[in-house]
Amino acid sequence: MTFITKLNAAWSSNDSLLCVGLDPDIARFPEHLRAHPDGIVEFCKGIVDATADLACAFKPQIAYFAALGAERQLETICSYIRAKYPQIPLILDAKRGDIGATAHQYAREAFERYSADAVTVNPYMGFDSVEPYMDWEDRGVIVLCRTSNAGGSDLQFLDVSGQPLYQHVARLVADKWNKNGQCALVVGATFPEEIAQVRAIVGDMPLLVPGVGAQGGDVEATVGAGRTADGTGMMINSSRAILYAKAEAGEDFAAAARRVALETRDAINRYRG
């Protein structure tokens, strides 16, 4: 099953556009997991089990694991998701950007070592930095386009033949790079007007949309700008707001995460049309 096929099925079966990010920060773990030798695995498994029926995708951010030397734990978590929830797309958030043989090795890392359904990549070095990922014809390649950070405007709004660079990237991916039909774009929720412009350029191509939750993106504006005619087309990511939800009395971390994920999923669905 291809990435896009799996994503379409998850949108439908879970009635959800919510992507749950996995960004483990040990300092914010429950106390009993902070010194646990498998604390990262146990925490992430708890989040995954609590939210799997509410999510259209899971997105582990590789830096949070690599900084702790926890790549083996990431492998375990990815294997767990693939085994227990094979219907949910697994996106490795790596934002890789290199050329030739090096890009091919990064693709092997994402698609063979971690068995991801899709990976995020940086287009700054051009098509030959993206093409090696397409050797895996069934896997998704999610290209950075209009990012949610304020500094993204330093480059993404540079004029390219009368259009901002981010729109040029959107057209390149939609018209020339998407040779397997498995591409998507990253467009931040903090800029809903730009989401709408990207949607107009790329048609029904999926958008990975970070920036709701802790980053403050407006759910109604985001969904209104980016949904497709059938009310799908988006993977709206929330990480910290779900992972580190403040537990109410009697809640554990997984129950708190589920509560916030359910609230977020339902808030998104109110505006899907």
C-alpha positions, -999 to 999 in steps of 0.1 A, spaced: 0 0 0 14 34 -9 17 63 15 -11 83 -2 -34 52 -2 -28 46 35 -33 83 43 -66 84 25 -78 53 44 -67 68 77 -85 101 70 -117 80 64 -115 53 91 -105 76 120 -125 106 107 -94 126 114 -70 151 100 -49 151 132 -12 141 130 3 132 164 39 143 167 63 122 189 89 146 203 102 130 235 116 154 261 127 135 291 126 166 314 88 167 307 81 130 313 62 117 342 86 112 371 84 74 370 97 74 334 125 99 337 151 75 350 136 44 334 160 27 310 131 23 285 114 55 294 114 69 259 99 38 245 73 34 272 63 71 270 59 70 232 40 37 232 16 51 258 9 81 235 5 60 204 -19 35 222 -39 64 236 -43 83 203 -42 57 175 -79 58 168 -79 96 167 -49 101 144 -44 101 106 -6 98 111 22 96 136 53 118 132 84 111 152 109 139 151 143 123 147 163 151 165 146 144 198 158 108 197 193 114 181 202 141 206 198 115 234 215 87 214 181 70 213 180 59 177 175 23 188 145 34 208 131 52 178 135 19 158 116 1 185 88 27 184 86 27 147 84 -11 147 57 -10 173 36 14 152 41 -7 121 31 -39 139 2 -28 160 -12 1 139 -2 -7 103 -31 13 90 -17 46 104 9 63 82 43 68 99 61 100 90 98 104 99 103 141 105 140 145 95 140 174 71 170 159 52 186 179 24 217 165 5 226 152 -29 235 120 -47 248 91 -27 244 109 6 207 115 -1 203 79 -10 217 69 25 193 93 42 165 76 22 177 42 34 177 55 69 141 66 67 126 38 46 147 8 56 160 14 91 129 31 104 104 17 79 87 51 76 58 55 51 71 91 44 99 115 53 102 153 54 129 167 31 144 202 24 143 213 -12 171 239 -10 196 219 -30 171 211 -58 156 181 -74 187 159 -72 185 161 -34 149 149 -35 150 123 -63 168 95 -44 139 92 -20 117 84 -50 135 52 -57 111 39 -30 81 43 -53 54 36 -26 68 60 0 59 96 6 83 126 1 71 156 21 88 188 9 93 219 31 74 247 14 61 275 38 73 267 73 56 279 105 86 297 120 88 335 117 123 333 102 111 312 73 101 345 56 138 354 53 141 331 23 106 318 15 94 353 4 123 360 -19 110 370 -53 114 343 -80 101 355 -114 73 376 -97 63 350 -71 75 342 -36 99 313 -34 75 291 -14 50 293 -42 78 284 -67 86 254 -46 49 244 -45 47 246 -83 79 226 -88 67 198 -66 32 197 -81 42 201 -117 77 184 -121 89 165 -90 59 144 -81 68 116 -104 54 88 -82 23 107 -71 35 104 -34 46 139 -27 32 163 -1 42 197 12 49 212 46 29 245 51 27 260 86 -6 267 103 7 301 115 2 315 79 -34 305 68 -33 329 38 -2 311 25 -19 277 31 -48 288 8 -24 300 -19 -5 267 -18 -37 248 -19 -47 267 -50 -14 258 -67 -12 221 -59 -48 209 -61 -55 179 -38 -19 172 -29 -17 165 9 -3 192 32 15 185 64 6 214 86 25 220 118 18 250 141 -15 242 160 -14 236 197 17 249 214 26 271 184 -8 289 184 -21 282 149 -58 289 145 -77 257 138 -107 273 120 -85 294 98 -61 265 91 -88 241 81 -107 266 60 -75 275 41 -62 240 35 -90 215 32 -98 199 -1 -133 197 -16 -140 164 2 -129 179 36 -95 161 37 -61 169 22 -44 178 55 -23 163 82 -26 189 110 2 182 134 1 187 172 30 175 193 37 192 227 1 202 234 -8 165 233 23 149 246 26 171 277 -11 178 284 -16 189 320 -34 160 336 -66 165 354 -72 148 388 -68 111 383 -54 112 348 -21 97 338 0 111 309 -17 89 283 -52 97 294 -43 134 293 -28 130 259 -60 112 246 -82 139 261 -64 167 242 -60 147 210 -98 141 211 -105 178 217 -81 187 188 -95 161 164 -131 173 171 -121 209 168 -106 203 134 -137 183 123 -160 212 131 -146 231 103 -141 204 76 -174 211 59 
